[in-house]
């Protein structure tokens, strides 16, 4: 299975543009999307829950949150997302930036 892993802090406006296209362009059952909310302060969680209930329920989109305050640490966030992708059963991990 291919897991596309994205991390996000303060980039919800980018996710709103890229996620729908990513989901549409990759309908195969062996592709999944993992999003790590790195304590994003811009309504990311409510946007995802309100707009992607079906994708979340089916497992096409998996959402994790890292609630710690503080600055965004890219290496830490991507390492976390990759470890979560492995836990989700990824054979192949692909990093996607939010934008």
C-alpha positions as a printed Julia matrix, in Angstrom:
99×3 Matrix{Float64}:
   0.0    0.0    0.0
   1.13   3.55  -0.75
   0.64   6.1    2.01
   0.93   9.77   1.12
   1.94  11.56   4.33
   1.34  15.28   4.86
   2.13  17.42   7.89
   0.36  20.69   8.56
   0.68  23.62  10.92
  -0.89  26.86   9.77
  -1.42  25.7    6.2
  -5.11  24.76   6.18
  -5.71  27.02   3.17
  -3.25  24.89   1.2
  -4.86  21.63   2.33
  -8.23  22.98   1.18
  -6.8   23.27  -2.34
  -4.56  20.21  -2.58
  -6.37  17.48  -0.65
  -9.5   17.27  -2.84
  -7.38  16.9   -5.97
  -5.07  14.36  -4.35
  -8.03  12.21  -3.28
  -9.69  12.49  -6.69
  -6.53  11.77  -8.66
  -5.69   8.66  -6.6
  -8.87   6.6   -6.31
  -7.07   3.28  -6.14
  -7.69   1.19  -3.05
  -3.96   0.72  -2.48
  -3.43   4.49  -1.98
  -4.16   6.2    1.31
  -3.57   9.67   2.67
  -2.32  10.45   6.15
  -2.45  13.95   7.54
  -0.62  14.93  10.72
  -2.11  18.03  12.29
   0.89  19.58  14.06
  -1.28  21.74  16.33
  -2.49  23.85  13.43
  -4.2   27.0   14.73
  -6.31  27.72  11.65
  -9.36  25.45  11.81
  -7.75  22.51  10.05
  -9.43  19.85  12.18
 -12.94  21.23  11.81
 -12.42  21.65   8.05
 -11.35  18.02   7.67
 -14.08  16.59   9.88
 -16.77  18.7    8.19
 -15.67  17.98   4.61
 -14.11  14.51   4.58
 -16.33  12.32   6.74
 -16.58   9.63   4.05
 -12.83   9.56   3.39
 -12.1    9.42   7.12
 -14.65   6.68   7.7
 -13.41   4.56   4.78
  -9.77   4.91   5.78
  -8.82   6.67   2.54
  -7.82   9.6    4.76
  -6.34   9.11   8.21
  -5.97  12.03  10.57
  -3.57  12.28  13.48
  -2.88  15.22  15.78
   0.21  16.33  17.67
  -1.19  18.78  20.24
   2.02  20.2   21.71
   2.47  23.96  21.67
   5.54  25.5   20.18
   7.1   25.98  16.78
   6.83  23.63  13.82
   9.77  21.25  13.58
   9.76  19.87  10.04
  12.05  16.89  10.68
  10.09  15.85  13.77
   6.74  16.23  12.0
   7.82  14.23   8.94
   9.41  11.51  11.06
   6.18  11.23  13.05
   4.08  11.08   9.88
   6.28   8.36   8.41
   6.15   6.28  11.56
   2.37   6.62  11.59
   2.29   5.62   7.93
   4.23   2.46   8.76
   1.74   1.73  11.54
  -1.04   2.15   8.95
   0.55  -0.59   6.85
   2.48   1.38   4.24
   4.76  -0.51   1.9
   5.72   2.79   0.26
   5.76   6.2    1.96
   5.48   9.41  -0.02
   5.88  12.83   1.59
   3.47  15.48   0.34
   3.82  19.09   1.41
   0.6   20.83   2.34
   1.07  23.31  -0.47
